Amino acid sequence: MLVRNICLALLAMVLAVTAGRAQAQGGDSATLAVQPVQLPVVTAPSSGNAQSPNADSATPVSDKRALAGAQDLSPGSNVLRRSYWQPFFNLTSTVDTNSLGVGNTVRLVPWASFYGGVDLLSSSRRSDLTLNYLGGGVVSQHKNEDQPIQQLALGEKLSWHHAAISLFDQVAYFPEAVSGFYLPAGRSLTSNRELALQPVFVPNQSIATTVGQELTNAFVGELDVSPTPRSSLTFLESYSVVRFFNSSFLDLNDTILQGGFNHQVTRNDTIALLYRFTGFRFSNLYQPMDGHVVQLAFGRQVAGRLAFQLSAGPELSLFRTAAGQQSPGSAPPTITEFKRVSWTLDSSMTYGIRRTVLKLGYDHGVTDGAGFLAGAIADRGYGSIDGQLSRALTGQLIGGYASNRALIAMAQQPVNELYRDWFAGVTISYAWSRWASIFLSYQVQRQASNFACAGIGCGNSFTRQFISLGLTGRARPRPIG
């Protein structure tokens, strides 16, 4: 009843927001709206030299994010409200050493990916809108492996004197289930990277497989209220859906409710106390899980240089399992309930110096199991370094690790089932012209599992490498209004 009442309240809030936005636009119809939780100062094209199409009329505003909110803190202290749209494209040819993801065999398979899209940033007096769309496909030497690519990310923020409402929605269809399909694009996939949400608010996708297709959608609604200049309250709801096609993975429905109190201790330092409820449901398996998390958080921002945050605390997880399958005329299955106490940690850091940006992150806690497991204890870490090597040459190093250990035994799966994944890569990009660049990329992916079964759908241990050469471009930004 509590969850239903909160959902109804959030729905009423969204309807009120719609009416408020219409009223705000009536008073200022010159431009439409939004960056989600305000976009840090971005040069419109990824090449980095061109100015925004309407930079002369841009208005500096404070880039304030709630430490207990849905997004990581940003190192930018100010943003420029700019209204423009900008198309981009990518053409890539890739050599894959293990396209089926089976063992350590090497079988060179060429394939190509292509996509185009648009970035849109629009602002009005009270409203900011950020949108990124890309669509394309994968072309292989086997026609039955040709698949479409679709991705849409949308964020909107409505601001008043003491309150702000942010709405995010991210939907994607990728040819490879769970693996977070590889879209090589150097630095130019999208300039709207501020649409990214914290990992806890998106489905876990850290177990890799090449089987089937995947459709994901994640929605977040956030309300921030500031009763005093240094303190604020944050309330948010998140709902995520994952559906797998042509595979037997677990379809997921994740619900998150979170509330927190933020207090700015100094100009650069903030602390927060938050509570989070998480509900995991599987549409093709009765095994619900509920989590209750309390965390104490610390964040530090240095304008244009550093954004760091760390939150940690205990988690109480409640599980329900059915002892047997129910059939017509048979007795109802026996429901077993048990609980588990564990610890959680979420952290991230962005550090920029001169022309180099370093990003690090690590999180630990109970997750949905990435389609393989009915709940898992996950450890996930990542890192990247982006640098301007010369006037026309840029480079990027990436790496990461994920560990998923099963919490509950399933049919043909032991309770101690463990998946470990590593990935690393390097990309060199050369600015061929002001609006286009070519890039060369190498990535390696390794997955190890203690669970042996027949068939490529079981997530066997494997090593996979990619070598990609591509062309990416971004047209001149076009003003809106």
N, C-alpha and C positions, 0 to 999 in steps of 0.2 A: 504494500500500500504506500509506503514511504517513497519507493522508487517511482511508482506511478504518479504520485502527487508532484514530485519534483519534475518529472518529464512534462506534466501538464503545465506547470508553472513556467518552464523554459519555453514551451510552445507559445504560451501567452506573451512571454517576453519577446519572442521573434516577431509575433504579429504586431506588437507595440512598436518594435524597431522599424518595421516596414512603414507604418503610418508616420513615425517620426522622420524617417528618411525622406518620404514624399514631401512633408512639410518643410524640411531643410532645403530640399532642392527647389521648392517653390520660391524661396527667398534668394537662392543663388543658383541659377540655371546655366551659368556660363560653362561649367564643366561637371562631369559626373564624378565618380568616386573611386577610390580606395587602394590603399596598401593595407595588409592585414594588421599587423601591429607595427606599423610604420616602417617603411623601407629605408635603410641607411643610405647615405649619399651614394648613389650609383651613377656611373657614367653609362649612358644608355646602351651603347654597343659594348660587347665584351672586348673589343680590341683595345679599349682603354684610352683613346686619344680624343674622340669626338665628344662634344658637349651635348647636353640635352637640348631638344628642339625648342623648348620654351624656358631655358634656364634663366633668361633675363627676368621673367615674371615669377620665378619660383620663390616660395616663402619658406624660410627656415622654421622648423618646428622641432620640439624636443622629442627624442626617441626614447620613450619610457615603456618598458615592459615589466609586467609583474613577475617577481621571482617565483611565485606560486602559480604561474600561468602555463599555457600550452606550448610556448616557444622558449628557446634558449635566449639568454641575454645577448644583446648586440653590443659590439665595441663602439658603434657610432653614437655620439652624443647629440647630433643634429641630423635631420633629414631635410631634403629639399622636395617639396611637393611639386611634382612635374606630371603633366598630362600628355601622354603620347602613346602610340602603338608602333610596334616594330616587328616585321616578319623576319624569320630566320630559316635556314635549311641545313641539312647534313646528308652527305653521301659517303658511305664507308664500305670498304672491302676488307673482309676478315678471313684469316686462316685459323681454323679451330683444330686442335690436336686430338680432342676427345669429345666429339659432339654428342655421343650417347652417354657420357659420364659413367663409363664402366672401367674399373681397375686402373692400371697404369699404362694401358696400351696406347700406342701412338698411331693415329690414323688421320692424316691431314684431310680436312674437309673445308673447302672454300664456301663462303656465303656472303651475302651483302645485305646491308640495311640502308634504308633511306627514310627520311621524314622531313616534314616542314611544319612550321608553327608560327605562333605570334605571341609576343609579350605585350601586355596592355597595362598601363598605369594611369589612373585618373583620379583627380581630387576635386573636392568642393570644400566649402567652409567647414562642414562637420563630418564629411564622409570621405573615405579613401578606399579605392578598389585596386587590387592587383590580380591579374589573370595571366595564366600561361597555358597554352594548348599546343600539343604536337601530335601529329598523326602521320603514319607511314606504314612500312611493312618490312618483312624479311624475305629475301629471295634466296633459295637454295638450289643445289643441283637436282634435288628431288622435289617435284611439284607438290607432293603431299606434305612437305615440310614448310611451304610458304605460309606465312602467317601475318596478320595485321598488327600494328602497334598503335595504341591510343592512350593518351594521357592528358588529363585536365586538372589543373590546380587553381583554386579560387580563394581569395581572401578579402574580407571587407571589415572595415572598422568605422564605427559611428561614435563620435566623441561629443561630450558635453562638458560643462565646467567641472563637475565632480564625478562623472561616470563615463564609461566607455564600454561598448559592446563590440566584440570581434567574432566573426563567423568564418570558418574555414571548411572547405570541402575538397577532397582529393580523390579522384577516380582514375583507375588505370587498367588496361588490358594488355598483358604481356604473353608472348608465345611460350615461355618456359615457366612452369609453375614453381612458386616458392623461391626461385633462384635470384629474384631481382634482376631480370633480364638485362644483359650488358648492352648499354647504349653508348658506344664510343663517340665522344663529341669534344674532346679536349675541354677547354674552359667555356665553350660557347653554347652549351645545351640550352641554357636560359639565364637571363640576367635577374630573374625574379626568384633568387634562391631564398629569400626571406619568407617564402611560403612554407618552408620546412617546419615540421612539428617535432617535438621531443619524441624519442623512440617509444616511450611508454604509451603514447596516444595513437600509435599506428601498429598494425598487426606484425607479429614477429615473423621475419622472413630470412632467418639466418641458417636454415638447413637447405642445402642445394639439391636440385634434381633437374633433369632435362625432360621429364615426362609431363605431358599435358599442357593446358593453358590455365591462366589465372586471371580472375577479375577481382579487384579490390576497390573498396570505397571507405573513406574515413571522413567523418564529419565532427567538427568541434564547435561548440558555442561557448563563448566566454564573456562574463560580466565582471567589470572592475569598478569598484566604488571607492572614492577617496574622501573619507570624512575629514581628514586633516592633510596638510601639505606633505607630511612625511609618512603617513600611514594609509593603507588601502586594504580592502577586502576583495578577494577573487573567488568567483564561483564559476564552474564550468562543467559541461557535459560532453562526453565523446561517445560516438557510436561507430563501430567498424564492422564491415562485412567482407569476408573472403570466400570466393567460390572457385572450385577447381573443376576443370573440364577434361574429359578423357583420362581420368585418373581416379584412384580410390582414396585420396587424401581426405582429411577431416575438414568439412566446411565450417567456418568460424563465424560467430557473432559475439562481439566484444562490446561491453557497456562500461563506461567509467564516469563516476561522479566525483568531483573534487572541490574542496573549499579550503581557503587559506587566508592567513593574515600576513601582510607585508609591512615592514618598518624600515625606513632608511635611517641607518645609524649615523653615517657620515656622508659627505658628498659622493664618495665612490662605493661605499659599503652598504649592503642591505641584508637583513635577515628575514626569515619567514618560517611560519609553522603551518603545516598543511595536513589535511586528512583526505585519503583517497579510497573510494570503494570501486572494486573491479569485479565484473561478472563475466565469466567465460562460458559460452554455450556452443555446443556442436550440433548442427542440424541433422547429422546422420549418425549420432551416437548420444545415448543418455549418460552423461557424466559431467554435470554442472560443477563449476568451481567459483567460489566467491572469495575475494581478498579484501582485507581491511588493513590499510597502511597509514602510519603516522610518521611524518618526517620533519626534521629540523633542517633548514636550508640556509646557506650563506652564499652571497653573490658579491662580486666586485667588478666594477666597470671603470676603465680609464679611457677617457675620450680618444677615439681614433686609434687606440693601441691594444687594449685588453678587455676581454669579457670572460669571467670565470664564475662558475657556479657549482655547488656541491650540496646534495641533499641526501640524508641517510636516516634510517629508522627501522623499527620492527614491522613485520607483516604477519597477520593471522589469516591463514588460508583454510577454508572450509570446503570439503569435498563430499559428493554423494555419488555412489556407484550402484548399479543394478547387478544382482548376483546371477541372473539368467535372462534369456530372451523370452518375452511374453508371446504366446500364440493363442489363437481363438480357443476358448474353452479351458485354458490352463489357468492355474493360480497366478496371481500377480507376482512379479519378481521381488525378491528381498532387497530392500534398499539399505545400504550400509553407509553410515556417515562417520567421517573422521576429520581431524584438524591437524594443522601443522604450523609451527611458529618458526619463522626464518627472518633474515635481515635483508634490507633493500638499500641500494645505493644508485644514485643517478648523478652524473657529472659531465661537464663539458668545458672546454676552454678554446677561445680564439685569440691568437696573439699576432699582431702585425707590426713589422718593423721595416721601414723603407719600402722595398718592393716585394717583400716576402710575407706570406701569411701562413701561420701554423695553426692547425686545428686538431684537437684531441678530444676523445670522449670514452667513457666507460660506464656501464650500468649492470646491475645485478638484481635479480628478483624472479618471481614466478611469472611465467608467460604462458601463452596459449598453446605452445608446442609446434608452431609453424606448419601445421597440417599433418605432421608425422606422429606427434605425441599428444596424448590427452592431458596436457599440462606438463610443464618442464621448469626446472631451475636453470636459468640462462645467465651466462656471463658473456658480455659483448663489449669489445673495444675496437676503436678505429683511430686512424690518424692520417693526416694529409699535409703536404707542404706545397704551396704554390709560389712560384717565383718568376720575376721578370729577369731573364738571363741577359738580354740585350734589348735594343730598341724594337726589334722585330721578333725576338725569340723568347718564348716562355716555356716553363717546365713544370711538371707536377709529379709528385710521388705520393702514392697511397698505400695503405696497408691496414689489415684488420684481423680480428680473431673472434670466434664465437664458439661457445660450448653450451649444449643443450642436454640435460640429463632428465630422463623420464621420472615423473612423480607417481604415476599409477600404471599398473600392469594392464595390458589389453591383450586381445586374442593374438597369438603369435608374436607378442612383444614382451620381453622381460622388463620388470620394473627398473632394472639398472641400465636400461638402454641409454647409450651415450653417443652423441654426434659432436665431432670437433671439426671446425672449418677455419681455414686460413686463406687469405688472399693478399696479393701485393701487385703493384703495377707502376709503370712510368709512362708519361706522355710528354712528347716534345711537339710544340706547335710553332709554326712560322707564319708571320703575317705576310701573306702573299700580296695583298693590297689593303687599302684602308678598311674595306668591308668584308674581306674573306681571308681565310688562312687554311693551310694544310697541316696535318698532324700525323705523327707516327706513334703508335701506342702498343705496349706489351703488358699483358696481365697473366698471372698464374693463380690458379685456384686449387686448393687441396682439401678434401673432406675425408675424415676417418671415422669409422663407426665400429663398435664392438658387437653389432647385431648383424649376423650373416643370414641371408635368405636368397632365394632364386629370383632373378629378374631385375631389370634396371629400375623398377619402381620402388625398390626397397631402400634406396638411399645407400648403396654400397660405397665403400671407400674408393676414391678415384682422384686422379690429378688431371687438370685441364688447363690448357694454355691458349691464349689468344694473341695474335699479331694483327694489328689493324692499321690501315692507311686510309685517310679520308680527307674530304674537303668540307669545310663548314663556312657558312657565310651569314651575315646579318645586314639587312638593308638599312638605309638611313632612317632614323626615327622620324615619325610623322606626327606633328602636333595634333591634339584633340581640342576642338573649340576655338 
